[in-house]
């Protein structure tokens, strides 16, 4: 319930009667401050008038005064800048590390907000706030979705940047790893990323013009050459095994993965990891998915051509653009400080149709317009980072829900 007290303070949902500290000083909240979600006081740079004197500083919020000591703030110099302690219940005085006694104000959570919040937390419906979605103006809803999209792009681009950092700043290798992970299509994403990190691209590059050797290297390092019998002959698998043995010795390759590292359950044969690896090999052999080629592509159609390989559908290529090209461009644009590249990634999402999955259908069913991949990526972010975590107090739809309870 402390999070709800934070919400009440942040949005200045104050009682009609004047606020006073425990010792009777009048409290006027000019600015509640900037909500801090990291270490340190809860709200930075607040402006409070206490007994006629204007104070600027930080504010700490707790359910009870005693939580100050339970969290050991009295020993932390970071809390010496606190000018006001806001609590749901005053059960003792509090002192800073410097020995200063802090003024405290008791803040009640309005009963209507408490009930609405409990309703949001308790319901098993999804989205929890479905009943107020139709009443939210489309512009306001899509402003929130625009913010969610930027959040998602930043999160996903940070994963790409981390891959580049792990490979010593090799963005070409980061592109290969990101593309490979995307070919896992969720179920085998982690395994594909581990596999891609094992592939010595410097060695593979020496044989790039020979598709058979690329296939042998890629399948061999995945431990999946035997699985090729599902789509090719036994003789072909044996030739690939012999070729991999030659390449493994030539380049002193490390140990390959094991078949048990891959998930086959509930996977159609056309989606088996071995089939996907053959597709990656074909793309690598073609040279169409090098980072420079992806950066040069100006449209969805050009990228579709870059990613076209036997066995992939238009829908799967759209997913590869969403999960590979878009975060890659956004990450690289941020890395070199080129906003145009970042904006190009957004335009690609706006040019692609929305994904079709149960998350998006549920939002559409309650009246939210979902037209492009930009919309669908925003709503995936909303579900995973807010709805699934019961974090309605940070969500603007949740804010509208609780605001309605105050009317």
C-alpha positions, 0 to 999 in steps of 0.5 A: 500500500506504500506504492499507493501512498506514493501515488497520492503524493505524486499526483497531489491528491490532498485532503480538502482540509489543510495539511499540518505537520505533527507539531501543527505547522501548516503544510502547502505542497507547491511541487511534490517533486520528481519521483525517484525509483532508484536509491535515495529519497522517494521524491527529488527537488520538492517545494514545500511551504512549512509554517510560512517558510518555503523549503526546497529539497527531497521528500521521503514517503513511508506507511509508518514513521518507524519505517524510516529506521527499519530502512536504516535511513538514519544512518545514510547521509543521502537522506540528510537532504530530506525536508519532509517525511510523509506517512500514513501513520505517525508512530514516532519522531525521525532523525537524519544521520546529521541528527536533525528531527524531520517534520512529518505529515500524515497523509490519508489515502482516499477511500475511493482510490483505495477501493479502485486500486484494490479492484485493479489488483484483485481482478483476474480480467485482462486488461484490468482497466478494460471498463475505462478504455472506451472513455479515454480519448484516442489522442491521450491513449496513443500519447501513452502508447508512443511513450511505451514504444520508446521504452520498448525500443530503448530496452531492446536496443540496450540488449543489442548494445550489450551484445556489441560490447561483449564482442568488443564493439563488433556491430557486425557480430552483434547483428548476426547474434541478434538475427540468430536470436530472432530466428528462435521465435521465442521458444529457442531464442536463448539457445540461438543466441548462445549458438551464435556467440559460439560461431567464429565469424572470422572462420566462417567468413573464409568460406562464406562463398561456399554454402555447403561449408557454411551449413556444415559449420553452423549445424556442427556447432549447434550439434544438429547435423543428424537432424538434417535427415528430416529435410535431406538425405542420410548421405547429405548428413554424413557429408556435412558431418565429415565437412564439419570435422574438417573445419573443426580441426582446421580452425580449432573450434570449441565444443559444439552445443548438444541436441538437448540444448534445443527445444523441439516439443510442440514445434512443427518440423518446418520450425525445427532449429536445424531448419532455421539454422539452414535458413540463417546459413543461406542468409549469411552466404547471400551477404544480404543481412550484413549490417551495412546492407540493413542500414542501406535499406530504406523501406520495409519492401527492401528489408523483406528482400534482404531477409527472403530465404526459402522456407520463410513467410512474409509474416515471419520476415515481418517479425524478423524486421520487428525483432532484429532490424528495428532494435539494431537500427535504434541501438546503432543510432543511439551508439553513434548519436544519429537520431535519423537512424533511430527515427527510421526504426520507428518509421519501419514499425509504423509501416508494418501491420500490427502483430496478431496475437492474444495480447493485442486482440484483448486490447482491441476487444475493449476498444483500443485501436491497434493499427501498426506494429508500433501500436502492437509493440507498445502494447506488448511493453504495456503488458510485460512491464506494467500489467504483468507486474501489477504496476497500474500506478505507473500506467497512464491507463491506471491513472485514468482508472483511479482518476475516475474513482475521484469524481 
